[in-house]
Amino acid sequence: MGLVKKRSVTIRGHRTSYSLEEPFYDDLVAIAVTRDMPLAALVAEIDASRPRESNLSSALRLYVLDWAKGKRG
């Protein structure tokens, strides 16, 4: 599937990072484009809705999976 790459983003004024494989990242970017929003805003939205006991990287992967299955959009 590819190597995991760490990326940084600012959410609500603080820097955080997440790690995603390139295919997940590419799909996340495509979703942001489809929704006509900046990638950072999409990541912030996903972060705000995830359960606090889950990590951001997992939440991003699950969001992309749900989108691919047609459960979001």
Secondary structure by P-SEA (a helix, b strand, c coil): ccbbbbbbbbcccccccccccaaaaaaaaaaaaaacccaaaaaaaaaaaccccccaaaaaaaaaaaaaacccc
